[in-house]
Amino acid sequence: MNKLYKNLTFQVLIAIILGIILGVADPGLAKHMQPLGKIFINMVKMVIAPLIFFTIVLGIAKMGDMKKVGRVGGKALLYFEIVTTLALAIGLIIANLVKPGAGVALTNAGADQIAQYTKDGAQMGFFDFLTNIVPSNVMGAFANGDTIQVVFFAVLFGFALTLIGKVGEPVIDLFDRLAQVFYKIVNMIMRVAPIGAFGAIAFTIGNYGLSSLLPLGKLMISVYATMAIFVFVILNVICKMFGFSLWAYLKHIKEELLIVLGTSSSESVLPRMMTKMEDFGCSKSVTGLVIPTGYSFNLDGTSVYLSMAVIFMAQVSGVHLTLGQQITTIAILMLTSKGAATVTGGGFIVLASTLSAMHVIPMAGLALLLGVDRFMSEARAIINMIGNGVATVVIAKSEKEFDDTKIKNVAKNKVEKKAV
């Protein structure tokens, strides 16, 4: 029993339950728990940029073959585009079949917030996102925690380090030691993950209340069910095609799933996911390239949500979208969704920019989503995280950079620990 109490999965699960209880029992007090969640997420964000930098640089430098690096990156981007497009299409199909917006009345609440999202959405485009990939100031990219900019600089640094040959070996050795220090810091931070999960979930329940879910319950259920279908059908098929078990993978990252559920942030487990994917069998170099890049380009959960939200708002507004308009919607979302992870409130901003581009659906429908978006962000973050892990295994296996014995050893060690 004592070992159960020390188990991180158990601790986070209990923390989430306690947070929900506090949010329902005393919403006023629960609202004051927000700093606990924010502090934990900030602690993780504190180490993400340098850890991504060291991991990518070391991966490229140790890989040595520049053609291989380009091939891995190309495969990853192609995979991301195919799978996110599938996610968008599935969201559209199910939203059309279930009709979650039927019978829901429009509201003028939250007009100020909608105006802000609309303004931000008008300023965000795919080419703006591409421009933002290249940092104007490297230190600024690290200071702002801009993942994709750090990835870009790390790739250039890794290439340069490889080209200078033996002169760069002391730098590689130093970075290797520094990476170990940062991973140790991550382990220290994870000890307070239950406190962060408690604070975040307590604030969510206390601030928005479970009652806010009732009017849009059909949409909530539809989104969660669609994301489950995406994971257990689409991703499961992909896993079988590449010869690994989805269930074994999900079991391997169960602690990370619970942390994301509590914090609603997939970034809160980014460093841990890189370690877990290496433990699962993926090489360090592939993991270091695919996981960070996936956080901007492989947003499976966000894609499902966005396509369903657009159809929901069309149904609420009484707008009938033709097949051609829905195909256009997928095309627009394929572009606009790539910027969702780079902006605070990205989901709403992407929705606003998509609706602005379509000129068909009234913006007023966004008000309906304000109250329940926070409850759906957990699902988006979890599916995004699961999808990135699956992508890493797929790319690793396609490059023959996957060690099947590692996950077997991990499973064996867990069994032995339980038996002790």
C-alpha positions in Angstrom: 0.0 0.0 0.0 2.9 2.3 0.8 4.3 1.9 -2.7 0.9 2.7 -4.2 0.9 6.1 -2.4 4.3 6.8 -3.9 3.1 5.9 -7.5 2.8 9.1 -9.6 -0.2 7.8 -11.5 -2.1 7.2 -8.3 -1.1 10.5 -6.9 -2.2 12.5 -9.9 -5.5 10.5 -10.1 -6.3 11.3 -6.5 -5.3 14.9 -7.0 -7.7 15.2 -10.0 -10.6 13.7 -8.0 -9.9 16.0 -5.0 -9.8 19.0 -7.4 -13.2 18.1 -8.9 -14.7 17.7 -5.4 -13.3 21.1 -4.2 -14.6 22.8 -7.4 -18.1 21.5 -6.8 -18.2 21.9 -3.1 -16.5 25.3 -2.8 -16.2 27.1 -6.1 -14.9 30.3 -4.5 -12.0 28.6 -2.8 -11.4 26.4 -5.9 -10.9 29.5 -8.1 -7.9 30.5 -5.9 -6.2 27.2 -6.7 -5.3 28.4 -10.2 -1.7 29.5 -9.3 -0.9 25.9 -8.3 -1.6 24.8 -11.9 0.1 27.8 -13.5 3.3 27.4 -11.4 3.6 23.8 -12.3 3.1 24.4 -16.0 5.6 27.3 -15.9 8.1 25.1 -14.2 7.9 22.6 -17.1 8.0 25.4 -19.7 11.1 26.7 -18.0 13.1 23.6 -19.1 11.3 22.8 -22.4 13.3 25.2 -24.7 16.8 24.2 -23.5 15.9 20.6 -23.4 14.5 20.6 -26.9 17.6 22.4 -28.1 20.1 20.0 -26.5 18.1 16.9 -27.6 17.9 18.0 -31.3 21.5 19.2 -31.5 22.8 16.0 -30.0 20.5 13.8 -32.2 21.7 15.5 -35.4 25.3 15.6 -34.3 25.4 11.9 -33.4 23.4 10.9 -36.5 26.1 12.5 -38.6 24.2 11.9 -41.9 22.6 15.1 -43.1 20.6 13.3 -45.7 19.1 11.1 -43.0 18.1 14.2 -41.0 16.3 15.6 -44.0 14.6 12.3 -44.7 13.3 12.0 -41.1 12.0 15.6 -41.1 10.3 15.1 -44.5 8.7 11.8 -43.5 7.5 13.4 -40.2 5.9 16.4 -42.0 4.2 14.2 -44.6 2.8 11.9 -41.9 1.6 14.9 -39.9 -0.3 16.3 -42.9 -1.9 13.0 -43.8 -3.1 12.2 -40.2 -4.3 15.7 -39.3 -6.3 15.8 -42.6 -7.9 12.5 -41.6 -8.7 14.0 -38.2 -10.4 17.0 -39.8 -12.4 14.8 -42.2 -13.6 12.5 -39.4 -14.7 15.5 -37.3 -16.7 16.8 -40.3 -18.4 13.5 -41.0 -19.5 12.8 -37.4 -20.6 16.4 -36.9 -22.9 16.0 -39.9 -24.3 12.7 -38.8 -24.8 13.6 -35.1 -25.8 17.3 -35.6 -24.7 18.6 -32.1 -25.9 22.1 -32.9 -29.5 21.2 -33.7 -31.8 22.9 -31.2 -29.2 25.0 -29.5 -29.9 28.8 -29.3 -27.5 31.5 -30.1 -26.4 33.9 -27.3 -24.8 37.3 -27.2 -22.8 36.5 -24.1 -19.1 36.9 -24.3 -19.2 39.5 -27.1 -16.0 41.3 -25.8 -14.1 38.0 -25.8 -15.4 37.1 -29.3 -14.3 40.5 -30.6 -10.7 39.9 -29.3 -10.6 36.4 -30.8 -11.9 37.8 -34.1 -9.2 40.5 -34.1 -6.4 38.0 -33.3 -7.8 35.6 -35.9 -7.7 38.3 -38.6 -4.0 38.8 -37.9 -3.1 35.1 -38.1 -2.5 33.3 -41.3 -0.5 30.4 -42.6 2.2 32.6 -44.1 2.4 34.5 -40.8 3.0 31.1 -39.2 5.7 30.2 -41.7 7.4 33.6 -41.1 7.3 33.0 -37.4 9.3 29.8 -37.7 12.5 31.8 -38.2 13.4 33.7 -35.0 14.6 37.3 -35.4 16.4 36.9 -32.1 17.6 33.5 -30.9 17.6 34.5 -27.2 14.1 35.8 -27.7 13.0 32.4 -29.0 14.3 30.8 -25.8 12.9 33.5 -23.5 9.4 33.3 -25.1 9.5 29.5 -25.1 8.6 29.4 -28.8 9.1 25.7 -29.5 9.1 25.8 -33.3 11.7 28.6 -33.4 13.9 26.7 -31.0 13.6 23.6 -33.2 14.6 25.7 -36.3 17.7 27.1 -34.6 18.6 23.7 -33.0 18.5 22.0 -36.5 20.9 24.7 -37.9 23.2 24.4 -34.9 23.2 20.6 -35.2 24.1 20.8 -38.9 26.9 23.3 -38.2 28.3 21.2 -35.3 28.4 18.1 -37.6 30.2 20.0 -40.4 33.1 21.2 -38.2 33.9 17.6 -37.3 36.3 16.9 -34.4 36.5 20.5 -33.4 32.8 20.2 -32.2 33.3 17.0 -30.1 33.9 19.0 -26.8 30.7 20.9 -27.5 28.8 17.6 -28.0 30.2 16.2 -24.8 29.2 19.4 -22.9 25.7 19.4 -24.3 25.4 15.7 -23.4 26.2 16.5 -19.8 23.9 19.5 -19.7 21.0 17.5 -21.2 21.4 15.0 -18.3 21.1 17.9 -15.8 17.9 19.2 -17.4 16.4 15.7 -17.4 17.2 15.5 -13.7 15.4 18.8 -13.2 12.4 17.4 -15.0 12.3 14.5 -12.6 12.3 16.9 -9.7 9.5 19.0 -11.2 7.3 15.9 -11.8 7.3 15.2 -8.1 4.9 18.2 -7.7 2.7 17.2 -10.7 -0.2 16.1 -8.5 -0.3 19.6 -6.9 -0.3 21.2 -10.3 -3.1 18.9 -11.6 -5.1 19.5 -8.4 -4.9 23.3 -8.8 -5.7 23.3 -12.5 -8.8 21.0 -12.3 -10.1 22.7 -9.2 -9.9 26.1 -10.9 -11.7 24.8 -14.0 -14.6 23.3 -12.1 -14.9 26.2 -9.7 -14.7 28.9 -12.4 -16.9 27.4 -15.1 -19.0 24.9 -13.0 -20.3 21.6 -14.2 -23.7 23.2 -14.9 -22.2 25.0 -17.9 -21.8 21.6 -19.6 -25.5 20.8 -19.7 -26.7 23.1 -22.6 -23.9 21.9 -24.8 -23.7 18.3 -23.5 -24.4 16.8 -26.9 -21.4 18.7 -28.4 -19.2 17.6 -25.6 -20.1 14.0 -25.9 -19.8 14.1 -29.7 -16.3 15.6 -29.5 -15.1 13.2 -26.9 -16.6 10.2 -28.7 -15.1 11.3 -32.1 -11.6 11.7 -30.5 -12.0 8.2 -29.0 -12.9 6.8 -32.4 -9.9 8.6 -33.9 -7.5 7.0 -31.4 -8.9 3.5 -31.2 -9.7 3.2 -34.9 -7.4 5.4 -37.0 -4.4 5.4 -34.7 -4.9 1.8 -33.8 -4.8 0.8 -37.5 -1.6 2.8 -38.0 -0.1 1.1 -34.9 -1.0 -2.4 -36.4 0.4 -1.4 -39.8 3.8 -0.6 -38.2 3.8 -3.6 -35.9 3.3 -2.2 -32.4 0.4 -2.3 -29.8 -1.6 0.9 -29.2 -2.6 -0.5 -25.7 1.1 -1.2 -24.8 1.9 2.4 -25.8 -1.0 3.9 -23.9 -0.1 1.9 -20.8 3.5 3.1 -21.1 2.4 6.8 -21.0 -0.5 6.5 -18.5 1.1 8.9 -16.1 1.5 11.6 -18.8 -2.1 11.1 -19.8 -3.3 11.9 -16.3 -1.0 14.9 -16.0 -2.4 16.3 -19.2 -5.9 15.6 -18.1 -5.4 17.6 -14.9 -3.5 20.5 -16.5 -5.1 20.7 -19.9 -1.7 21.2 -21.4 0.3 18.8 -23.5 3.3 21.0 -23.0 3.3 19.9 -19.3 4.6 16.5 -20.3 6.7 17.3 -23.4 10.1 16.6 -21.7 8.7 13.4 -20.1 7.3 12.2 -23.5 10.7 12.5 -25.1 12.1 10.3 -22.4 9.2 7.9 -22.5 9.4 7.5 -26.3 13.1 6.6 -26.0 12.2 4.1 -23.3 9.6 2.7 -25.6 12.2 2.0 -28.2 12.6 5.1 -30.4 16.1 6.4 -31.0 17.1 9.7 -29.4 17.7 11.4 -32.7 14.2 10.6 -34.2 12.5 11.4 -30.9 14.3 14.7 -30.6 13.1 15.8 -34.1 9.6 14.4 -34.2 8.1 15.2 -30.8 8.9 18.9 -30.7 7.9 19.4 -34.3 4.7 17.6 -33.8 3.7 20.1 -31.1 3.2 22.6 -33.9 2.4 20.5 -36.9 0.6 17.3 -35.6 -2.4 18.5 -33.7 -4.8 15.6 -34.2 -7.1 16.4 -31.2 -7.2 20.1 -32.2 -8.1 19.2 -35.8 -11.0 17.0 -34.7 -12.3 19.7 -32.4 -12.0 22.5 -35.0 -13.8 20.7 -37.8 -16.7 19.7 -35.4 -16.8 23.2 -34.0 -17.2 24.8 -37.4 -20.1 22.4 -38.3 -21.7 22.9 -34.9 -21.7 26.7 -35.4 -23.1 26.3 -38.9 -26.0 24.2 -37.5 -26.6 26.7 -34.6 -26.7 29.6 -37.1 -29.0 27.7 -39.5 -26.4 27.8 -42.2 -26.4 24.8 -44.6 -22.9 24.1 -45.8 -22.7 22.4 -49.2 -20.2 19.5 -49.8 -18.0 21.9 -51.7 -18.0 24.4 -48.8 -17.1 21.6 -46.3 -14.2 20.5 -48.5 -13.1 24.1 -48.6 -13.4 24.2 -44.8 -11.0 21.2 -44.5 -8.6 23.0 -46.9 -8.7 26.2 -44.8 -8.3 24.3 -41.5 -5.3 22.4 -42.9 -3.6 25.8 -43.1 -4.9 27.8 -40.2 -4.7 24.9 -37.7 -0.9 24.8 -38.0 -0.7 28.0 -35.9 -2.9 26.8 -33.1 -0.1 25.8 -30.8 1.8 29.1 -31.2 -0.8 31.4 -29.7 -2.5 31.6 -26.4 -6.2 30.7 -26.9 -5.1 29.2 -30.2 -8.2 27.1 -30.7 -10.5 30.1 -30.6 -8.2 32.2 -32.7 -8.0 29.5 -35.4 -11.8 29.2 -35.4 -12.1 32.9 -35.8 -9.6 33.1 -38.6 -11.3 30.1 -40.4 -14.8 31.7 -40.1 -13.4 35.0 -41.3 -11.9 33.3 -44.4 -15.2 31.4 -45.1 -17.5 34.5 -44.9 -20.5 32.1 -44.4 -21.0 31.4 -40.7 -21.8 34.2 -38.3 -19.1 34.8 -35.6 -21.8 35.1 -32.9 -21.7 31.3 -32.5 -18.3 31.5 -30.8 -20.1 32.7 -27.6 -21.6 29.3 -27.1 -18.2 27.6 -27.0 -16.7 29.9 -24.5 -18.1 28.1 -21.5 -17.2 24.6 -22.5 -14.0 25.1 -24.4 -11.9 24.7 -21.2 -13.5 21.3 -20.6 -12.8 20.2 -24.1 -9.2 21.4 -24.0 -8.2 18.3 -21.9 -9.4 16.0 -24.7 -7.5 18.1 -27.4 -4.3 18.1 -25.4 -4.5 14.3 -24.7 -5.2 13.3 -28.3 -2.4 15.7 -29.5 0.0 14.0 -27.1 -1.0 10.5 -28.1 -0.8 11.3 -31.8 2.7 12.7 -31.4 3.9 9.6 -29.7 2.4 7.3 -32.3 4.1 9.5 -35.0 7.4 9.1 -33.3 7.2 5.3 -33.3 6.0 5.2 -36.9 9.0 7.4 -38.1 11.4 5.5 -35.9 10.3 2.1 -37.4 10.3 3.4 -40.9 13.9 4.5 -40.4 14.8 1.2 -38.6 15.6 3.3 -35.5 13.3 1.4 -33.2 14.6 -1.1 -30.6 11.8 -3.6 -29.9 13.7 -5.0 -26.8 13.4 -1.7 -24.9 9.6 -1.8 -24.3 9.8 -5.5 -23.4 12.4 -4.7 -20.8 10.2 -1.8 -19.5 7.2 -4.1 -19.2 9.3 -6.7 -17.5 10.7 -4.3 -14.9 7.2 -3.0 -14.1 6.0 -6.6 -13.5 9.1 -7.3 -11.3 8.4 -4.1 -9.3 4.8 -5.1 -8.7 5.9 -8.6 -7.5 8.3 -7.1 -5.0 
